[in-house]
Every structure is written in C-alpha cells, then in structure tokens.
C-alpha cells in the first residue's frame, strides 16, 4: 500500500508561506492546489483547512480527506514539486473517491502528473 511519511509533510509557517507566495494556484469546487517547483522543499506536501469551514471536527475530516487523496495519488506526481492542498466547503460532505477525483483533476490542470 502507499504510505505518507511524516517527513514529507510541511510543519512550519515558513514552508507554507514559501509555497503560497511563490507557487501557482489551481482551484475547483472542492479544493485549492498550490504548486511550486522547489529545490529544498521538493517532494513535500502541506494540508490546510481554514476556520471558515467549521469546527475542529469538520476541519480535521477535511484534512483527512486531503491526505487520503494525496496518499493514493502521490506515486503519479512528479517529485520535484512542493504542494499545498486547501479544502473548501464542498469537500465537507464529499466522499473519499470524490476528493481523489478532484485532486487528480487539479494535478492534471497543473501538469504535475508523471
């Protein structure tokens, strides 16, 4: 099975800020994808869900869906990119397969699939 190691996940504000400000964004109804080709951050990923989505339980569910979509698709993505996935309102009621489809759609638009 595919695994998402903790060393690949962004932790600090500095890492998130670099991708937010220097990367390109692609969006659909369920999520926003920020992509940056980066030397020191390549192959890393971050997940975010803002407080506008709801309480902690809802935000954690959205982040779980984002992590699962990335985990199952990571082998198809070029490893030279740093990625941030941000959940939107429509992802709250979505199933895992809908999140995966939305993520693959954004990856195709960003041309980061290998």
PDB file as gemmi writes it, atoms N, CA and C in Angstrom:
CRYST1    1.000    1.000    1.000  90.00  90.00  90.00 P 1                      
ATOM      1  N   UNK A   1       0.839  -1.191   0.000  1.00  0.00           N  
ATOM      2  CA  UNK A   1       0.000   0.000   0.000  1.00  0.00           C  
ATOM      3  C   UNK A   1       0.873   1.240   0.000  1.00  0.00           C  
ATOM      4  N   UNK A   2       0.278   2.337  -0.351  1.00  0.00           N  
ATOM      5  CA  UNK A   2       1.001   3.599  -0.392  1.00  0.00           C  
ATOM      6  C   UNK A   2       1.040   4.211   0.991  1.00  0.00           C  
ATOM      7  N   UNK A   3       2.166   4.829   1.296  1.00  0.00           N  
ATOM      8  CA  UNK A   3       2.374   5.385   2.619  1.00  0.00           C  
ATOM      9  C   UNK A   3       2.750   6.853   2.497  1.00  0.00           C  
ATOM     10  N   UNK A   4       2.314   7.650   3.447  1.00  0.00           N  
ATOM     11  CA  UNK A   4       2.658   9.063   3.501  1.00  0.00           C  
ATOM     12  C   UNK A   4       3.457   9.286   4.774  1.00  0.00           C  
ATOM     13  N   UNK A   5       4.770   9.434   4.622  1.00  0.00           N  
ATOM     14  CA  UNK A   5       5.618   9.587   5.800  1.00  0.00           C  
ATOM     15  C   UNK A   5       5.530  11.008   6.356  1.00  0.00           C  
ATOM     16  N   UNK A   6       5.713  11.137   7.643  1.00  0.00           N  
ATOM     17  CA  UNK A   6       5.626  12.437   8.302  1.00  0.00           C  
ATOM     18  C   UNK A   6       6.720  13.388   7.844  1.00  0.00           C  
ATOM     19  N   UNK A   7       7.828  12.866   7.361  1.00  0.00           N  
ATOM     20  CA  UNK A   7       8.931  13.719   6.917  1.00  0.00           C  
ATOM     21  C   UNK A   7       8.583  14.455   5.614  1.00  0.00           C  
ATOM     22  N   UNK A   8       7.560  13.997   4.898  1.00  0.00           N  
ATOM     23  CA  UNK A   8       7.144  14.647   3.649  1.00  0.00           C  
ATOM     24  C   UNK A   8       6.121  15.760   3.873  1.00  0.00           C  
ATOM     25  N   UNK A   9       5.603  15.904   5.100  1.00  0.00           N  
ATOM     26  CA  UNK A   9       4.538  16.868   5.370  1.00  0.00           C  
ATOM     27  C   UNK A   9       5.124  18.159   5.924  1.00  0.00           C  
ATOM     28  N   UNK A  10       4.657  19.302   5.394  1.00  0.00           N  
ATOM     29  CA  UNK A  10       5.081  20.609   5.897  1.00  0.00           C  
ATOM     30  C   UNK A  10       4.689  20.750   7.353  1.00  0.00           C  
ATOM     31  N   UNK A  11       5.516  21.404   8.129  1.00  0.00           N  
ATOM     32  CA  UNK A  11       5.204  21.632   9.529  1.00  0.00           C  
ATOM     33  C   UNK A  11       5.197  23.122   9.873  1.00  0.00           C  
ATOM     34  N   UNK A  12       6.169  23.859   9.375  1.00  0.00           N  
ATOM     35  CA  UNK A  12       6.313  25.248   9.797  1.00  0.00           C  
ATOM     36  C   UNK A  12       5.629  26.256   8.900  1.00  0.00           C  
ATOM     37  N   UNK A  13       5.388  27.431   9.456  1.00  0.00           N  
ATOM     38  CA  UNK A  13       4.755  28.514   8.720  1.00  0.00           C  
ATOM     39  C   UNK A  13       5.621  28.971   7.546  1.00  0.00           C  
ATOM     40  N   UNK A  14       6.939  28.920   7.728  1.00  0.00           N  
ATOM     41  CA  UNK A  14       7.851  29.361   6.673  1.00  0.00           C  
ATOM     42  C   UNK A  14       7.700  28.514   5.414  1.00  0.00           C  
ATOM     43  N   UNK A  15       7.534  27.209   5.574  1.00  0.00           N  
ATOM     44  CA  UNK A  15       7.376  26.319   4.422  1.00  0.00           C  
ATOM     45  C   UNK A  15       6.065  26.596   3.694  1.00  0.00           C  
ATOM     46  N   UNK A  16       4.982  26.780   4.455  1.00  0.00           N  
ATOM     47  CA  UNK A  16       3.687  27.087   3.852  1.00  0.00           C  
ATOM     48  C   UNK A  16       3.757  28.425   3.118  1.00  0.00           C  
ATOM     49  N   UNK A  17       4.342  29.427   3.749  1.00  0.00           N  
ATOM     50  CA  UNK A  17       4.405  30.768   3.159  1.00  0.00           C  
ATOM     51  C   UNK A  17       5.161  30.767   1.844  1.00  0.00           C  
ATOM     52  N   UNK A  18       6.244  30.018   1.770  1.00  0.00           N  
ATOM     53  CA  UNK A  18       7.036  29.972   0.535  1.00  0.00           C  
ATOM     54  C   UNK A  18       6.196  29.472  -0.632  1.00  0.00           C  
ATOM     55  N   UNK A  19       5.445  28.408  -0.403  1.00  0.00           N  
ATOM     56  CA  UNK A  19       4.631  27.842  -1.492  1.00  0.00           C  
ATOM     57  C   UNK A  19       3.442  28.748  -1.807  1.00  0.00           C  
ATOM     58  N   UNK A  20       2.806  29.315  -0.772  1.00  0.00           N  
ATOM     59  CA  UNK A  20       1.680  30.219  -1.000  1.00  0.00           C  
ATOM     60  C   UNK A  20       2.091  31.411  -1.865  1.00  0.00           C  
ATOM     61  N   UNK A  21       3.218  32.014  -1.554  1.00  0.00           N  
ATOM     62  CA  UNK A  21       3.607  33.262  -2.203  1.00  0.00           C  
ATOM     63  C   UNK A  21       4.345  33.068  -3.523  1.00  0.00           C  
ATOM     64  N   UNK A  22       5.105  31.987  -3.660  1.00  0.00           N  
ATOM     65  CA  UNK A  22       5.896  31.802  -4.874  1.00  0.00           C  
ATOM     66  C   UNK A  22       5.290  30.799  -5.847  1.00  0.00           C  
ATOM     67  N   UNK A  23       4.320  30.020  -5.394  1.00  0.00           N  
ATOM     68  CA  UNK A  23       3.742  28.982  -6.241  1.00  0.00           C  
ATOM     69  C   UNK A  23       2.544  29.470  -7.040  1.00  0.00           C  
ATOM     70  N   UNK A  24       2.046  28.600  -7.899  1.00  0.00           N  
ATOM     71  CA  UNK A  24       0.828  28.865  -8.675  1.00  0.00           C  
ATOM     72  C   UNK A  24      -0.318  28.134  -8.018  1.00  0.00           C  
ATOM     73  N   UNK A  25      -1.525  28.667  -8.194  1.00  0.00           N  
ATOM     74  CA  UNK A  25      -2.689  28.024  -7.598  1.00  0.00           C  
ATOM     75  C   UNK A  25      -3.654  27.562  -8.675  1.00  0.00           C  
ATOM     76  N   UNK A  26      -4.302  26.460  -8.389  1.00  0.00           N  
ATOM     77  CA  UNK A  26      -5.333  25.878  -9.244  1.00  0.00           C  
ATOM     78  C   UNK A  26      -6.484  25.503  -8.321  1.00  0.00           C  
ATOM     79  N   UNK A  27      -7.707  25.770  -8.758  1.00  0.00           N  
ATOM     80  CA  UNK A  27      -8.842  25.542  -7.866  1.00  0.00           C  
ATOM     81  C   UNK A  27      -9.998  24.889  -8.607  1.00  0.00           C  
ATOM     82  N   UNK A  28     -10.778  24.136  -7.858  1.00  0.00           N  
ATOM     83  CA  UNK A  28     -12.073  23.661  -8.311  1.00  0.00           C  
ATOM     84  C   UNK A  28     -13.027  23.808  -7.132  1.00  0.00           C  
ATOM     85  N   UNK A  29     -14.205  23.271  -7.207  1.00  0.00           N  
ATOM     86  CA  UNK A  29     -15.194  23.471  -6.159  1.00  0.00           C  
ATOM     87  C   UNK A  29     -14.844  22.848  -4.824  1.00  0.00           C  
ATOM     88  N   UNK A  30     -14.004  21.821  -4.821  1.00  0.00           N  
ATOM     89  CA  UNK A  30     -13.723  21.088  -3.592  1.00  0.00           C  
ATOM     90  C   UNK A  30     -12.409  21.455  -2.909  1.00  0.00           C  
ATOM     91  N   UNK A  31     -11.418  21.902  -3.680  1.00  0.00           N  
ATOM     92  CA  UNK A  31     -10.116  22.204  -3.077  1.00  0.00           C  
ATOM     93  C   UNK A  31      -9.313  23.170  -3.933  1.00  0.00           C  
ATOM     94  N   UNK A  32      -8.255  23.696  -3.318  1.00  0.00           N  
ATOM     95  CA  UNK A  32      -7.301  24.563  -3.999  1.00  0.00           C  
ATOM     96  C   UNK A  32      -5.947  23.880  -3.908  1.00  0.00           C  
ATOM     97  N   UNK A  33      -5.205  23.877  -5.023  1.00  0.00           N  
ATOM     98  CA  UNK A  33      -3.887  23.266  -5.091  1.00  0.00           C  
ATOM     99  C   UNK A  33      -2.863  24.354  -5.354  1.00  0.00           C  
ATOM    100  N   UNK A  34      -1.886  24.483  -4.469  1.00  0.00           N  
ATOM    101  CA  UNK A  34      -0.756  25.383  -4.676  1.00  0.00           C  
ATOM    102  C   UNK A  34       0.438  24.526  -5.043  1.00  0.00           C  
ATOM    103  N   UNK A  35       1.123  24.899  -6.130  1.00  0.00           N  
ATOM    104  CA  UNK A  35       2.234  24.106  -6.636  1.00  0.00           C  
ATOM    105  C   UNK A  35       3.443  25.016  -6.854  1.00  0.00           C  
ATOM    106  N   UNK A  36       4.610  24.534  -6.417  1.00  0.00           N  
ATOM    107  CA  UNK A  36       5.846  25.276  -6.634  1.00  0.00           C  
ATOM    108  C   UNK A  36       6.967  24.282  -6.905  1.00  0.00           C  
ATOM    109  N   UNK A  37       7.742  24.572  -7.927  1.00  0.00           N  
ATOM    110  CA  UNK A  37       8.933  23.756  -8.176  1.00  0.00           C  
ATOM    111  C   UNK A  37      10.006  24.293  -7.239  1.00  0.00           C  
ATOM    112  N   UNK A  38      10.472  23.446  -6.341  1.00  0.00           N  
ATOM    113  CA  UNK A  38      11.364  23.931  -5.292  1.00  0.00           C  
ATOM    114  C   UNK A  38      12.510  22.965  -5.066  1.00  0.00           C  
ATOM    115  N   UNK A  39      13.693  23.514  -4.844  1.00  0.00           N  
ATOM    116  CA  UNK A  39      14.864  22.680  -4.590  1.00  0.00           C  
ATOM    117  C   UNK A  39      14.855  22.074  -3.205  1.00  0.00           C  
ATOM    118  N   UNK A  40      14.722  22.916  -2.182  1.00  0.00           N  
ATOM    119  CA  UNK A  40      14.807  22.409  -0.812  1.00  0.00           C  
ATOM    120  C   UNK A  40      13.493  21.827  -0.303  1.00  0.00           C  
ATOM    121  N   UNK A  41      12.383  22.174  -0.936  1.00  0.00           N  
ATOM    122  CA  UNK A  41      11.075  21.678  -0.498  1.00  0.00           C  
ATOM    123  C   UNK A  41      10.495  20.598  -1.403  1.00  0.00           C  
ATOM    124  N   UNK A  42      11.243  20.166  -2.399  1.00  0.00           N  
ATOM    125  CA  UNK A  42      10.661  19.253  -3.378  1.00  0.00           C  
ATOM    126  C   UNK A  42      10.225  17.935  -2.747  1.00  0.00           C  
ATOM    127  N   UNK A  43       9.091  17.463  -3.227  1.00  0.00           N  
ATOM    128  CA  UNK A  43       8.529  16.219  -2.723  1.00  0.00           C  
ATOM    129  C   UNK A  43       7.777  16.369  -1.414  1.00  0.00           C  
ATOM    130  N   UNK A  44       7.596  17.599  -0.949  1.00  0.00           N  
ATOM    131  CA  UNK A  44       6.915  17.826   0.324  1.00  0.00           C  
ATOM    132  C   UNK A  44       5.487  18.294   0.049  1.00  0.00           C  
ATOM    133  N   UNK A  45       4.623  18.128   1.031  1.00  0.00           N  
ATOM    134  CA  UNK A  45       3.215  18.456   0.865  1.00  0.00           C  
ATOM    135  C   UNK A  45       2.665  19.034   2.168  1.00  0.00           C  
ATOM    136  N   UNK A  46       1.690  19.930   2.024  1.00  0.00           N  
ATOM    137  CA  UNK A  46       1.024  20.501   3.189  1.00  0.00           C  
ATOM    138  C   UNK A  46      -0.481  20.443   3.007  1.00  0.00           C  
ATOM    139  N   UNK A  47      -1.208  20.377   4.111  1.00  0.00           N  
ATOM    140  CA  UNK A  47      -2.665  20.280   4.078  1.00  0.00           C  
ATOM    141  C   UNK A  47      -3.233  21.363   4.975  1.00  0.00           C  
ATOM    142  N   UNK A  48      -4.290  22.048   4.484  1.00  0.00           N  
ATOM    143  CA  UNK A  48      -4.867  23.139   5.266  1.00  0.00           C  
ATOM    144  C   UNK A  48      -6.387  23.130   5.140  1.00  0.00           C  
ATOM    145  N   UNK A  49      -7.027  23.552   6.221  1.00  0.00           N  
ATOM    146  CA  UNK A  49      -8.475  23.729   6.253  1.00  0.00           C  
ATOM    147  C   UNK A  49      -8.745  24.918   7.166  1.00  0.00           C  
ATOM    148  N   UNK A  50      -9.268  25.985   6.594  1.00  0.00           N  
ATOM    149  CA  UNK A  50      -9.487  27.210   7.356  1.00  0.00           C  
ATOM    150  C   UNK A  50     -10.660  27.130   8.310  1.00  0.00           C  
ATOM    151  N   UNK A  51     -10.707  28.079   9.219  1.00  0.00           N  
ATOM    152  CA  UNK A  51     -11.767  28.095  10.229  1.00  0.00           C  
ATOM    153  C   UNK A  51     -13.144  28.403   9.650  1.00  0.00           C  
ATOM    154  N   UNK A  52     -13.191  28.925   8.426  1.00  0.00           N  
ATOM    155  CA  UNK A  52     -14.483  29.184   7.781  1.00  0.00           C  
ATOM    156  C   UNK A  52     -15.250  27.892   7.507  1.00  0.00           C  
ATOM    157  N   UNK A  53     -14.536  26.782   7.461  1.00  0.00           N  
ATOM    158  CA  UNK A  53     -15.186  25.503   7.171  1.00  0.00           C  
ATOM    159  C   UNK A  53     -16.038  25.009   8.331  1.00  0.00           C  
ATOM    160  N   UNK A  54     -15.652  25.352   9.528  1.00  0.00           N  
ATOM    161  CA  UNK A  54     -16.418  24.900  10.696  1.00  0.00           C  
ATOM    162  C   UNK A  54     -15.502  24.606  11.860  1.00  0.00           C  
ATOM    163  N   UNK A  55     -16.007  23.806  12.777  1.00  0.00           N  
ATOM    164  CA  UNK A  55     -15.264  23.467  13.978  1.00  0.00           C  
ATOM    165  C   UNK A  55     -14.118  22.505  13.715  1.00  0.00           C  
ATOM    166  N   UNK A  56     -13.431  22.139  14.776  1.00  0.00           N  
ATOM    167  CA  UNK A  56     -12.245  21.304  14.664  1.00  0.00           C  
ATOM    168  C   UNK A  56     -12.551  19.930  14.066  1.00  0.00           C  
ATOM    169  N   UNK A  57     -13.684  19.364  14.406  1.00  0.00           N  
ATOM    170  CA  UNK A  57     -14.035  18.044  13.890  1.00  0.00           C  
ATOM    171  C   UNK A  57     -14.174  18.084  12.365  1.00  0.00           C  
ATOM    172  N   UNK A  58     -14.838  19.097  11.858  1.00  0.00           N  
ATOM    173  CA  UNK A  58     -15.032  19.245  10.408  1.00  0.00           C  
ATOM    174  C   UNK A  58     -13.705  19.518   9.719  1.00  0.00           C  
ATOM    175  N   UNK A  59     -12.894  20.424  10.286  1.00  0.00           N  
ATOM    176  CA  UNK A  59     -11.597  20.747   9.676  1.00  0.00           C  
ATOM    177  C   UNK A  59     -10.689  19.524   9.643  1.00  0.00           C  
ATOM    178  N   UNK A  60     -10.709  18.729  10.706  1.00  0.00           N  
ATOM    179  CA  UNK A  60      -9.882  17.518  10.722  1.00  0.00           C  
ATOM    180  C   UNK A  60     -10.358  16.502   9.697  1.00  0.00           C  
ATOM    181  N   UNK A  61     -11.666  16.381   9.502  1.00  0.00           N  
ATOM    182  CA  UNK A  61     -12.190  15.471   8.478  1.00  0.00           C  
ATOM    183  C   UNK A  61     -11.753  15.913   7.085  1.00  0.00           C  
ATOM    184  N   UNK A  62     -11.815  17.217   6.827  1.00  0.00           N  
ATOM    185  CA  UNK A  62     -11.386  17.747   5.532  1.00  0.00           C  
ATOM    186  C   UNK A  62      -9.904  17.451   5.309  1.00  0.00           C  
ATOM    187  N   UNK A  63      -9.084  17.654   6.328  1.00  0.00           N  
ATOM    188  CA  UNK A  63      -7.653  17.370   6.184  1.00  0.00           C  
ATOM    189  C   UNK A  63      -7.397  15.873   5.997  1.00  0.00           C  
ATOM    190  N   UNK A  64      -8.189  15.020   6.644  1.00  0.00           N  
ATOM    191  CA  UNK A  64      -8.054  13.576   6.421  1.00  0.00           C  
ATOM    192  C   UNK A  64      -8.363  13.221   4.973  1.00  0.00           C  
ATOM    193  N   UNK A  65      -9.413  13.832   4.412  1.00  0.00           N  
ATOM    194  CA  UNK A  65      -9.754  13.587   3.005  1.00  0.00           C  
ATOM    195  C   UNK A  65      -8.633  14.058   2.076  1.00  0.00           C  
ATOM    196  N   UNK A  66      -8.063  15.217   2.377  1.00  0.00           N  
ATOM    197  CA  UNK A  66      -6.971  15.738   1.564  1.00  0.00           C  
ATOM    198  C   UNK A  66      -5.751  14.823   1.635  1.00  0.00           C  
ATOM    199  N   UNK A  67      -5.416  14.359   2.836  1.00  0.00           N  
ATOM    200  CA  UNK A  67      -4.273  13.455   2.993  1.00  0.00           C  
ATOM    201  C   UNK A  67      -4.493  12.142   2.254  1.00  0.00           C  
ATOM    202  N   UNK A  68      -5.708  11.621   2.333  1.00  0.00           N  
ATOM    203  CA  UNK A  68      -6.011  10.359   1.659  1.00  0.00           C  
ATOM    204  C   UNK A  68      -5.940  10.516   0.143  1.00  0.00           C  
ATOM    205  N   UNK A  69      -6.469  11.620  -0.380  1.00  0.00           N  
ATOM    206  CA  UNK A  69      -6.397  11.872  -1.819  1.00  0.00           C  
ATOM    207  C   UNK A  69      -4.947  11.959  -2.272  1.00  0.00           C  
ATOM    208  N   UNK A  70      -4.119  12.646  -1.497  1.00  0.00           N  
ATOM    209  CA  UNK A  70      -2.699  12.747  -1.853  1.00  0.00           C  
ATOM    210  C   UNK A  70      -2.006  11.397  -1.725  1.00  0.00           C  
ATOM    211  N   UNK A  71      -2.266  10.693  -0.639  1.00  0.00           N  
ATOM    212  CA  UNK A  71      -1.592   9.417  -0.382  1.00  0.00           C  
ATOM    213  C   UNK A  71      -1.815   8.421  -1.516  1.00  0.00           C  
ATOM    214  N   UNK A  72      -3.043   8.364  -2.019  1.00  0.00           N  
ATOM    215  CA  UNK A  72      -3.359   7.398  -3.073  1.00  0.00           C  
ATOM    216  C   UNK A  72      -2.902   7.849  -4.454  1.00  0.00           C  
ATOM    217  N   UNK A  73      -2.528   9.108  -4.591  1.00  0.00           N  
ATOM    218  CA  UNK A  73      -2.149   9.655  -5.893  1.00  0.00           C  
ATOM    219  C   UNK A  73      -0.670  10.031  -5.949  1.00  0.00           C  
ATOM    220  N   UNK A  74       0.045  10.003  -4.840  1.00  0.00           N  
ATOM    221  CA  UNK A  74       1.405  10.518  -4.778  1.00  0.00           C  
ATOM    222  C   UNK A  74       2.368   9.833  -5.739  1.00  0.00           C  
ATOM    223  N   UNK A  75       2.141   8.574  -6.060  1.00  0.00           N  
ATOM    224  CA  UNK A  75       3.031   7.866  -6.974  1.00  0.00           C  
ATOM    225  C   UNK A  75       2.905   8.368  -8.408  1.00  0.00           C  
ATOM    226  N   UNK A  76       1.843   9.106  -8.723  1.00  0.00           N  
ATOM    227  CA  UNK A  76       1.625   9.636 -10.067  1.00  0.00           C  
ATOM    228  C   UNK A  76       2.159  11.057 -10.231  1.00  0.00           C  
ATOM    229  N   UNK A  77       2.609  11.693  -9.146  1.00  0.00           N  
ATOM    230  CA  UNK A  77       3.017  13.096  -9.166  1.00  0.00           C  
ATOM    231  C   UNK A  77       4.529  13.202  -9.258  1.00  0.00           C  
ATOM    232  N   UNK A  78       5.023  14.133 -10.089  1.00  0.00           N  
ATOM    233  CA  UNK A  78       6.459  14.396 -10.161  1.00  0.00           C  
ATOM    234  C   UNK A  78       6.963  14.820  -8.791  1.00  0.00           C  
ATOM    235  N   UNK A  79       8.097  14.297  -8.383  1.00  0.00           N  
ATOM    236  CA  UNK A  79       8.599  14.558  -7.035  1.00  0.00           C  
ATOM    237  C   UNK A  79       9.366  15.874  -6.916  1.00  0.00           C  
ATOM    238  N   UNK A  80       9.462  16.637  -7.987  1.00  0.00           N  
ATOM    239  CA  UNK A  80      10.215  17.892  -7.923  1.00  0.00           C  
ATOM    240  C   UNK A  80       9.352  19.082  -7.495  1.00  0.00           C  
ATOM    241  N   UNK A  81       8.123  18.833  -7.109  1.00  0.00           N  
ATOM    242  CA  UNK A  81       7.207  19.903  -6.735  1.00  0.00           C  
ATOM    243  C   UNK A  81       6.885  19.876  -5.247  1.00  0.00           C  
ATOM    244  N   UNK A  82       6.664  21.072  -4.691  1.00  0.00           N  
ATOM    245  CA  UNK A  82       6.120  21.220  -3.348  1.00  0.00           C  
ATOM    246  C   UNK A  82       4.643  21.570  -3.533  1.00  0.00           C  
ATOM    247  N   UNK A  83       3.775  20.961  -2.737  1.00  0.00           N  
ATOM    248  CA  UNK A  83       2.328  21.076  -2.934  1.00  0.00           C  
ATOM    249  C   UNK A  83       1.651  21.436  -1.620  1.00  0.00           C  
ATOM    250  N   UNK A  84       0.636  22.312  -1.711  1.00  0.00           N  
ATOM    251  CA  UNK A  84      -0.261  22.556  -0.588  1.00  0.00           C  
ATOM    252  C   UNK A  84      -1.679  22.323  -1.076  1.00  0.00           C  
ATOM    253  N   UNK A  85      -2.450  21.569  -0.307  1.00  0.00           N  
ATOM    254  CA  UNK A  85      -3.858  21.324  -0.599  1.00  0.00           C  
ATOM    255  C   UNK A  85      -4.702  22.030   0.458  1.00  0.00           C  
ATOM    256  N   UNK A  86      -5.654  22.837  -0.006  1.00  0.00           N  
ATOM    257  CA  UNK A  86      -6.538  23.568   0.896  1.00  0.00           C  
ATOM    258  C   UNK A  86      -7.972  23.129   0.613  1.00  0.00           C  
ATOM    259  N   UNK A  87      -8.664  22.700   1.647  1.00  0.00           N  
ATOM    260  CA  UNK A  87     -10.041  22.244   1.497  1.00  0.00           C  
ATOM    261  C   UNK A  87     -11.026  23.396   1.395  1.00  0.00           C  
ATOM    262  N   UNK A  88     -12.110  23.167   0.654  1.00  0.00           N  
ATOM    263  CA  UNK A  88     -13.200  24.126   0.515  1.00  0.00           C  
ATOM    264  C   UNK A  88     -14.485  23.531   1.080  1.00  0.00           C  
ATOM    265  N   UNK A  89     -15.540  24.353   1.160  1.00  0.00           N  
ATOM    266  CA  UNK A  89     -16.819  23.945   1.765  1.00  0.00           C  
ATOM    267  C   UNK A  89     -17.395  22.670   1.155  1.00  0.00           C  
ATOM    268  N   UNK A  90     -17.327  22.530  -0.164  1.00  0.00           N  
ATOM    269  CA  UNK A  90     -17.931  21.366  -0.819  1.00  0.00           C  
ATOM    270  C   UNK A  90     -17.240  20.054  -0.456  1.00  0.00           C  
ATOM    271  N   UNK A  91     -16.042  20.128   0.101  1.00  0.00           N  
ATOM    272  CA  UNK A  91     -15.332  18.915   0.487  1.00  0.00           C  
ATOM    273  C   UNK A  91     -15.865  18.343   1.795  1.00  0.00           C  
ATOM    274  N   UNK A  92     -16.582  19.147   2.559  1.00  0.00           N  
ATOM    275  CA  UNK A  92     -17.095  18.700   3.859  1.00  0.00           C  
ATOM    276  C   UNK A  92     -18.000  17.477   3.707  1.00  0.00           C  
ATOM    277  N   UNK A  93     -18.890  17.496   2.739  1.00  0.00           N  
ATOM    278  CA  UNK A  93     -19.845  16.399   2.548  1.00  0.00           C  
ATOM    279  C   UNK A  93     -19.395  15.384   1.506  1.00  0.00           C  
ATOM    280  N   UNK A  94     -18.182  15.516   0.990  1.00  0.00           N  
ATOM    281  CA  UNK A  94     -17.703  14.645  -0.080  1.00  0.00           C  
ATOM    282  C   UNK A  94     -17.211  13.312   0.469  1.00  0.00           C  
ATOM    283  N   UNK A  95     -17.241  12.318  -0.371  1.00  0.00           N  
ATOM    284  CA  UNK A  95     -16.671  11.018  -0.078  1.00  0.00           C  
ATOM    285  C   UNK A  95     -15.212  11.003  -0.535  1.00  0.00           C  
ATOM    286  N   UNK A  96     -14.469   9.998  -0.128  1.00  0.00           N  
ATOM    287  CA  UNK A  96     -13.046   9.920  -0.455  1.00  0.00           C  
ATOM    288  C   UNK A  96     -12.811   9.851  -1.964  1.00  0.00           C  
ATOM    289  N   UNK A  97     -13.633   9.080  -2.683  1.00  0.00           N  
ATOM    290  CA  UNK A  97     -13.423   8.964  -4.132  1.00  0.00           C  
ATOM    291  C   UNK A  97     -13.669  10.286  -4.854  1.00  0.00           C  
ATOM    292  N   UNK A  98     -14.579  11.113  -4.340  1.00  0.00           N  
ATOM    293  CA  UNK A  98     -14.811  12.436  -4.930  1.00  0.00           C  
ATOM    294  C   UNK A  98     -13.616  13.350  -4.678  1.00  0.00           C  
ATOM    295  N   UNK A  99     -13.011  13.243  -3.507  1.00  0.00           N  
ATOM    296  CA  UNK A  99     -11.829  14.039  -3.195  1.00  0.00           C  
ATOM    297  C   UNK A  99     -10.653  13.630  -4.080  1.00  0.00           C  
ATOM    298  N   UNK A 100     -10.502  12.335  -4.300  1.00  0.00           N  
ATOM    299  CA  UNK A 100      -9.418  11.840  -5.156  1.00  0.00           C  
ATOM    300  C   UNK A 100      -9.606  12.321  -6.585  1.00  0.00           C  
ATOM    301  N   UNK A 101     -10.837  12.268  -7.073  1.00  0.00           N  
ATOM    302  CA  UNK A 101     -11.126  12.724  -8.436  1.00  0.00           C  
ATOM    303  C   UNK A 101     -10.839  14.221  -8.570  1.00  0.00           C  
ATOM    304  N   UNK A 102     -11.238  15.010  -7.589  1.00  0.00           N  
ATOM    305  CA  UNK A 102     -10.987  16.454  -7.624  1.00  0.00           C  
ATOM    306  C   UNK A 102      -9.492  16.747  -7.581  1.00  0.00           C  
ATOM    307  N   UNK A 103      -8.742  15.984  -6.773  1.00  0.00           N  
ATOM    308  CA  UNK A 103      -7.296  16.187  -6.685  1.00  0.00           C  
ATOM    309  C   UNK A 103      -6.606  15.824  -7.991  1.00  0.00           C  
ATOM    310  N   UNK A 104      -6.985  14.697  -8.587  1.00  0.00           N  
ATOM    311  CA  UNK A 104      -6.385  14.305  -9.873  1.00  0.00           C  
ATOM    312  C   UNK A 104      -6.688  15.323 -10.958  1.00  0.00           C  
ATOM    313  N   UNK A 105      -7.892  15.881 -10.939  1.00  0.00           N  
ATOM    314  CA  UNK A 105      -8.260  16.917 -11.901  1.00  0.00           C  
ATOM    315  C   UNK A 105      -7.342  18.131 -11.776  1.00  0.00           C  
ATOM    316  N   UNK A 106      -7.098  18.562 -10.540  1.00  0.00           N  
ATOM    317  CA  UNK A 106      -6.220  19.709 -10.316  1.00  0.00           C  
ATOM    318  C   UNK A 106      -4.772  19.397 -10.713  1.00  0.00           C  
ATOM    319  N   UNK A 107      -4.316  18.184 -10.443  1.00  0.00           N  
ATOM    320  CA  UNK A 107      -2.962  17.800 -10.824  1.00  0.00           C  
ATOM    321  C   UNK A 107      -2.792  17.793 -12.342  1.00  0.00           C  
ATOM    322  N   UNK A 108      -3.820  17.341 -13.033  1.00  0.00           N  
ATOM    323  CA  UNK A 108      -3.785  17.338 -14.493  1.00  0.00           C  
ATOM    324  C   UNK A 108      -3.735  18.759 -15.040  1.00  0.00           C  
ATOM    325  N   UNK A 109      -4.527  19.648 -14.441  1.00  0.00           N  
ATOM    326  CA  UNK A 109      -4.513  21.055 -14.871  1.00  0.00           C  
ATOM    327  C   UNK A 109      -3.179  21.723 -14.579  1.00  0.00           C  
ATOM    328  N   UNK A 110      -2.543  21.347 -13.473  1.00  0.00           N  
ATOM    329  CA  UNK A 110      -1.243  21.912 -13.106  1.00  0.00           C  
ATOM    330  C   UNK A 110      -0.092  21.252 -13.852  1.00  0.00           C  
ATOM    331  N   UNK A 111      -0.380  20.154 -14.569  1.00  0.00           N  
ATOM    332  CA  UNK A 111       0.617  19.396 -15.341  1.00  0.00           C  
ATOM    333  C   UNK A 111       1.747  18.900 -14.461  1.00  0.00           C  
ATOM    334  N   UNK A 112       1.384  18.317 -13.309  1.00  0.00           N  
ATOM    335  CA  UNK A 112       2.413  17.763 -12.422  1.00  0.00           C  
ATOM    336  C   UNK A 112       2.351  16.245 -12.361  1.00  0.00           C  
ATOM    337  N   UNK A 113       1.478  15.633 -13.146  1.00  0.00           N  
ATOM    338  CA  UNK A 113       1.396  14.181 -13.185  1.00  0.00           C  
ATOM    339  C   UNK A 113       2.531  13.643 -14.041  1.00  0.00           C  
ATOM    340  N   UNK A 114       3.155  12.556 -13.590  1.00  0.00           N  
ATOM    341  CA  UNK A 114       4.272  11.994 -14.357  1.00  0.00           C  
ATOM    342  C   UNK A 114       3.780  11.042 -15.425  1.00  0.00           C  
TER     343      UNK A 114                                                      
END                                                                             
